[in-house]
Amino acid sequence: MRLITRITDKAGVLGSIASAMGCAACFPALASLGAAIGLGFLGQWERLFITTLIPLFAALALLANVLGWFSHRQWHRGALGVIGPLLVLSAAILMRFFGLPTAPLLYAGLVFMVGTSIWDLLAPATRRCGPDGCELPSGRG
């Protein structure tokens, strides 16, 4: 289960970033970076990215982080892992249904997603609490 959540989390992050790189009209900074690394051909599917793929990959990353919390039970790690996908989903919903400019919200969400993924790669989570509670350190007196 732990390997599956790590893989789905990374897939969600990479998918969200790649989708945002293909959207030149909405996210010019990421689109120029995407064009520089050869993703310029994705511009023809910009509407699909905005309406479908970015929310789908953000939801995948959100699900992976929620499932990951059940295995490691660290609230700070779980909260930081959920903030990024929620910001990306909020940006996609606000843009799709209300037509609001949400690039800063999306960029903040992507930064949270990438930062949390890098943190997870460098220092993987370990279980600190079991289903019955946390173990208290034994004091020597």
Backbone as JSON, one array per atom type, in Angstrom:
{
  "sequence": "MRLITRITDKAGVLGSIASAMGCAACFPALASLGAAIGLGFLGQWERLFITTLIPLFAALALLANVLGWFSHRQWHRGALGVIGPLLVLSAAILMRFFGLPTAPLLYAGLVFMVGTSIWDLLAPATRRCGPDGCELPSGRG",
  "N": [[0.83, -1.2, 0.0], [1.97, 1.21, 0.73], [3.88, 1.71, -1.26], [2.21, 2.01, -3.47], [0.78, 4.36, -2.81], [2.87, 6.21, -2.81], [3.69, 6.13, -5.49], [1.33, 6.94, -6.83], [1.05, 9.49, -5.78], [3.31, 10.82, -6.81], [2.73, 10.55, -9.54], [0.41, 12.08, -9.71], [1.39, 14.65, -9.1], [3.33, 15.08, -11.15], [1.67, 14.82, -13.4], [-0.13, 16.97, -13.04], [1.62, 19.16, -13.25], [2.69, 18.8, -15.86], [0.34, 19.04, -17.33], [-0.36, 21.69, -16.76], [1.77, 22.95, -17.99], [1.12, 22.79, -20.64], [-0.77, 24.72, -21.1], [-0.87, 27.53, -22.48], [-2.33, 29.94, -22.65], [-3.53, 30.3, -20.16], [-1.55, 29.9, -18.18], [1.11, 31.35, -18.6], [3.81, 31.42, -17.72], [4.47, 28.78, -16.88], [3.85, 27.51, -19.29], [5.75, 28.54, -21.07], [8.04, 27.42, -19.99], [7.38, 24.74, -20.41], [7.31, 24.71, -23.24], [9.98, 25.21, -23.74], [11.17, 22.84, -22.98], [10.22, 21.13, -24.84], [7.47, 20.61, -24.89], [5.66, 22.06, -26.34], [3.87, 21.25, -28.3], [1.65, 20.41, -26.93], [-0.14, 22.46, -26.65], [-2.36, 22.45, -28.34], [-4.24, 20.91, -27.08], [-5.17, 22.34, -24.96], [-7.66, 23.12, -23.73], [-8.68, 20.63, -22.9], [-6.77, 19.97, -20.98], [-7.15, 21.96, -19.01], [-9.87, 21.64, -18.28], [-10.15, 18.95, -17.64], [-7.76, 17.23, -17.2], [-5.95, 18.52, -15.33], [-7.61, 18.86, -12.95], [-8.14, 16.1, -12.58], [-5.6, 14.87, -12.16], [-4.83, 16.31, -9.87], [-6.8, 15.47, -8.09], [-6.08, 12.78, -7.94], [-3.56, 12.99, -6.7], [-4.43, 14.1, -4.29], [-6.02, 12.0, -3.25], [-4.0, 10.06, -2.96], [-2.41, 11.28, -0.99], [-4.19, 11.4, 1.16], [-4.66, 8.67, 1.61], [-2.04, 8.0, 2.22], [-1.74, 9.31, 4.65], [-3.24, 7.68, 6.33], [-1.52, 5.55, 6.59], [0.88, 6.57, 7.72], [0.17, 8.43, 9.71], [0.89, 11.08, 10.46], [0.13, 14.23, 11.23], [1.04, 16.79, 10.39], [2.48, 16.25, 8.05], [0.48, 15.07, 6.55], [-1.33, 17.22, 6.33], [0.16, 19.15, 4.89], [0.5, 17.69, 2.58], [-2.06, 17.6, 1.56], [-2.84, 20.22, 1.14], [-1.72, 21.33, -1.25], [-2.91, 19.82, -3.54], [-5.6, 20.53, -2.98], [-5.56, 23.32, -3.37], [-4.94, 23.39, -6.11], [-7.16, 22.05, -7.19], [-9.16, 23.84, -6.35], [-8.42, 26.12, -7.83], [-8.83, 25.15, -10.44], [-11.58, 24.65, -10.42], [-12.66, 27.21, -9.84], [-11.79, 28.55, -12.11], [-12.99, 27.12, -14.19], [-15.84, 27.14, -13.72], [-16.47, 29.75, -12.93], [-14.88, 31.45, -14.34], [-12.75, 32.91, -13.33], [-9.54, 34.53, -12.94], [-7.02, 32.48, -12.0], [-4.32, 31.88, -11.76], [-2.23, 32.51, -9.77], [-3.18, 31.02, -7.57], [-3.16, 28.42, -8.58], [-0.41, 28.15, -9.14], [0.64, 28.32, -6.53], [-0.48, 26.01, -5.41], [0.75, 24.03, -7.02], [3.42, 24.44, -6.29], [3.3, 23.69, -3.58], [2.62, 20.98, -3.96], [4.87, 19.96, -5.36], [6.92, 20.57, -3.53], [6.14, 19.01, -1.28], [6.32, 16.47, -2.4], [9.07, 16.32, -2.95], [10.01, 16.46, -0.33], [8.94, 14.06, 0.62], [10.39, 12.25, -0.92], [13.03, 12.69, -0.03], [12.89, 12.31, 2.74], [11.24, 9.81, 3.63], [7.98, 9.04, 4.92], [7.33, 7.53, 8.09], [5.52, 5.25, 10.09], [4.1, 6.56, 12.98], [2.12, 6.36, 14.83], [-0.17, 3.92, 15.93], [-3.29, 2.15, 15.18], [-4.5, 2.05, 17.64], [-3.55, 4.13, 19.08], [-0.83, 6.34, 20.08], [2.49, 5.37, 20.86], [3.98, 6.02, 23.94], [7.07, 7.44, 24.97], [9.18, 5.61, 27.12], [10.0, 6.67, 30.31], [12.98, 7.01, 32.12], [13.71, 6.82, 35.39]],
  "CA": [[0.0, 0.0, 0.0], [2.84, 2.38, 0.84], [4.46, 1.94, -2.57], [1.15, 2.5, -4.35], [0.5, 5.76, -2.49], [4.02, 7.03, -3.25], [3.66, 6.21, -6.95], [0.19, 7.76, -7.25], [1.34, 10.87, -5.41], [4.25, 11.37, -7.8], [2.02, 10.64, -10.82], [-0.49, 13.23, -9.62], [2.18, 15.88, -9.16], [3.89, 15.23, -12.5], [0.57, 15.05, -14.33], [-0.63, 18.34, -12.88], [2.61, 20.1, -13.78], [2.73, 18.65, -17.32], [-0.91, 19.6, -17.87], [-0.29, 23.14, -16.67], [2.76, 23.41, -18.96], [0.51, 22.84, -21.96], [-1.81, 25.75, -21.14], [-0.17, 28.8, -22.72], [-3.2, 31.1, -22.43], [-3.84, 30.47, -18.74], [-0.37, 29.87, -17.33], [2.21, 31.62, -19.54], [5.14, 31.1, -17.16], [4.68, 27.34, -17.0], [3.78, 27.13, -20.7], [7.04, 28.84, -21.69], [8.96, 26.38, -19.53], [7.01, 23.53, -21.13], [7.75, 24.83, -24.63], [11.44, 25.13, -23.75], [11.61, 21.43, -22.85], [9.65, 20.34, -25.93], [6.06, 20.29, -24.7], [4.87, 23.06, -27.03], [2.81, 20.62, -29.08], [0.49, 20.17, -26.08], [-1.01, 23.63, -26.68], [-3.6, 22.18, -29.06], [-5.19, 20.26, -26.18], [-5.22, 23.2, -23.77], [-8.97, 23.04, -23.08], [-8.75, 19.34, -22.23], [-5.92, 20.03, -19.8], [-7.76, 22.81, -17.99], [-11.16, 21.16, -17.79], [-10.17, 17.54, -17.23], [-6.55, 16.59, -16.7], [-5.42, 19.13, -14.11], [-8.4, 18.41, -11.79], [-8.01, 14.65, -12.4], [-4.31, 14.58, -11.52], [-4.86, 16.87, -8.52], [-7.62, 14.55, -7.28], [-5.26, 11.59, -7.73], [-2.58, 13.33, -5.67], [-5.18, 14.27, -3.04], [-6.35, 10.65, -2.78], [-2.76, 9.42, -2.52], [-1.97, 11.88, 0.28], [-5.12, 10.98, 2.22], [-4.33, 7.27, 1.91], [-0.73, 8.0, 2.88], [-1.91, 9.71, 6.05], [-3.71, 6.52, 7.08], [-0.42, 4.64, 6.87], [1.93, 7.14, 8.58], [-0.48, 9.12, 10.84], [1.57, 12.31, 10.85], [-0.83, 15.25, 10.82], [1.69, 17.88, 9.65], [2.79, 15.73, 6.73], [-0.8, 14.9, 5.86], [-1.9, 18.53, 6.02], [0.93, 19.75, 3.8], [0.25, 16.91, 1.37], [-3.42, 17.83, 1.08], [-3.01, 21.63, 0.79], [-1.39, 21.55, -2.66], [-3.99, 19.38, -4.42], [-6.82, 21.31, -2.75], [-5.39, 24.6, -4.04], [-5.03, 23.16, -7.56], [-8.57, 21.77, -7.49], [-9.89, 25.1, -6.2], [-8.11, 26.96, -8.99], [-9.48, 24.58, -11.63], [-13.04, 24.84, -10.29], [-12.94, 28.64, -9.98], [-11.56, 28.94, -13.49], [-13.96, 26.47, -15.09], [-17.24, 27.51, -13.51], [-16.67, 31.18, -12.71], [-14.04, 32.2, -15.26], [-11.86, 33.81, -12.59], [-8.11, 34.29, -13.15], [-6.56, 31.75, -10.82], [-2.93, 31.44, -11.93], [-1.47, 32.47, -8.51], [-3.67, 29.92, -6.74], [-2.64, 27.18, -9.17], [1.04, 28.1, -8.92], [0.87, 28.01, -5.12], [-0.8, 24.6, -5.24], [1.8, 23.23, -7.64], [4.62, 24.55, -5.46], [3.07, 22.82, -2.42], [2.67, 19.58, -4.4], [6.26, 19.61, -5.66], [7.67, 20.6, -2.27], [5.78, 17.85, -0.47], [6.87, 15.29, -3.07], [10.52, 16.3, -2.7], [10.17, 16.11, 1.09], [8.64, 12.64, 0.73], [11.5, 11.5, -1.51], [14.22, 12.83, 0.79], [12.63, 11.78, 4.08], [9.95, 9.1, 3.57], [7.21, 8.97, 6.17], [7.26, 6.27, 8.81], [4.37, 5.23, 10.99], [4.41, 6.98, 14.35], [1.01, 5.98, 15.69], [-0.96, 2.79, 15.47], [-4.73, 2.39, 15.24], [-4.95, 2.15, 19.03], [-2.96, 5.32, 19.7], [0.62, 6.51, 19.95], [3.3, 4.85, 21.96], [4.67, 7.05, 24.69], [8.41, 7.0, 25.34], [9.28, 5.22, 28.54], [10.94, 7.52, 31.03], [13.82, 6.33, 33.12], [13.77, 7.74, 36.5]],
  "C": [[0.87, 1.25, 0.0], [3.45, 2.73, -0.52], [3.43, 2.51, -3.54], [0.85, 3.97, -4.08], [1.64, 6.67, -2.93], [4.0, 7.2, -4.76], [2.51, 7.1, -7.42], [0.4, 9.23, -6.89], [2.26, 11.52, -6.44], [3.58, 11.51, -9.17], [1.07, 11.83, -10.83], [0.25, 14.55, -9.75], [2.71, 16.1, -10.57], [2.8, 15.48, -13.53], [0.01, 16.45, -14.25], [0.33, 19.36, -13.48], [2.67, 20.01, -15.3], [1.48, 19.23, -17.97], [-0.87, 21.12, -17.84], [0.72, 23.71, -17.67], [2.18, 23.51, -20.37], [-0.51, 23.95, -22.13], [-1.18, 27.13, -21.27], [-1.04, 30.01, -22.38], [-3.42, 31.36, -20.94], [-2.6, 30.62, -17.87], [0.88, 30.11, -18.18], [3.59, 31.26, -18.99], [5.43, 29.61, -17.27], [4.67, 26.88, -18.45], [5.1, 27.42, -21.4], [8.09, 27.84, -21.25], [8.66, 25.07, -20.25], [7.45, 23.56, -22.58], [9.27, 24.7, -24.73], [11.94, 23.69, -23.63], [10.9, 20.52, -23.85], [8.2, 19.96, -25.79], [5.14, 21.29, -25.4], [3.72, 22.49, -27.83], [1.55, 20.35, -28.26], [-0.52, 21.32, -26.09], [-2.34, 23.38, -27.39], [-4.65, 21.49, -28.19], [-5.36, 21.05, -24.87], [-6.55, 23.1, -23.03], [-9.14, 21.73, -22.31], [-7.94, 19.35, -20.94], [-6.61, 20.8, -18.66], [-9.02, 22.18, -17.41], [-11.12, 19.76, -17.21], [-8.91, 17.08, -16.54], [-5.99, 17.2, -15.43], [-6.27, 18.74, -12.89], [-8.26, 16.9, -11.53], [-6.71, 14.3, -11.7], [-4.24, 15.16, -10.11], [-5.69, 15.99, -7.59], [-6.86, 13.26, -6.98], [-4.22, 11.84, -6.64], [-3.25, 13.51, -4.31], [-5.52, 12.91, -2.43], [-5.11, 9.94, -2.25], [-2.29, 9.97, -1.18], [-2.89, 11.5, 1.43], [-4.85, 9.53, 2.61], [-2.98, 7.15, 2.61], [-0.84, 8.4, 4.34], [-2.39, 8.53, 6.89], [-2.58, 5.55, 7.39], [0.64, 5.25, 7.78], [1.4, 7.95, 9.75], [0.29, 10.32, 11.36], [0.74, 13.48, 10.34], [-0.18, 16.37, 10.01], [2.04, 17.46, 8.22], [1.51, 15.56, 5.91], [-1.42, 16.23, 5.46], [-1.16, 19.2, 4.86], [0.72, 19.0, 2.49], [-1.11, 17.17, 0.76], [-3.61, 19.28, 0.61], [-2.78, 21.87, -0.7], [-2.49, 21.1, -3.61], [-5.3, 20.14, -4.22], [-6.73, 22.69, -3.42], [-5.53, 24.45, -5.56], [-6.48, 22.88, -7.96], [-9.42, 23.03, -7.36], [-9.67, 26.02, -7.39], [-8.83, 26.46, -10.24], [-10.99, 24.81, -11.59], [-13.41, 26.31, -10.48], [-12.77, 29.11, -11.43], [-12.64, 28.37, -14.41], [-15.37, 27.01, -14.94], [-17.48, 29.0, -13.38], [-15.81, 32.05, -13.61], [-13.08, 33.16, -14.58], [-10.4, 33.51, -12.93], [-7.51, 33.67, -11.88], [-5.12, 31.27, -10.92], [-2.15, 31.45, -10.61], [-1.89, 31.31, -7.6], [-3.14, 28.58, -7.26], [-1.15, 27.05, -8.94], [1.36, 27.75, -7.47], [0.59, 26.53, -4.85], [0.26, 23.69, -5.83], [3.1, 23.27, -6.84], [4.48, 23.68, -4.21], [3.19, 21.35, -2.81], [4.1, 19.13, -4.67], [7.09, 19.57, -4.38], [7.38, 19.4, -1.39], [6.33, 16.57, -1.09], [8.37, 15.19, -2.86], [10.8, 15.92, -1.25], [9.95, 14.61, 1.28], [9.76, 11.78, 0.13], [12.73, 11.53, -0.62], [14.07, 12.22, 2.17], [11.28, 11.07, 4.08], [9.29, 9.01, 4.95], [7.29, 7.58, 6.77], [6.11, 6.37, 9.79], [4.81, 5.61, 12.4], [3.33, 6.57, 15.33], [0.3, 4.8, 15.08], [-2.44, 3.1, 15.58], [-5.25, 2.57, 16.66], [-4.37, 3.37, 19.75], [-1.47, 5.34, 19.5], [1.32, 5.91, 21.15], [4.01, 6.01, 22.63], [6.07, 6.56, 25.05], [8.46, 6.67, 26.82], [10.36, 6.06, 29.2], [11.72, 6.73, 32.06], [14.01, 7.29, 34.28], [14.72, 7.36, 37.47]]
}
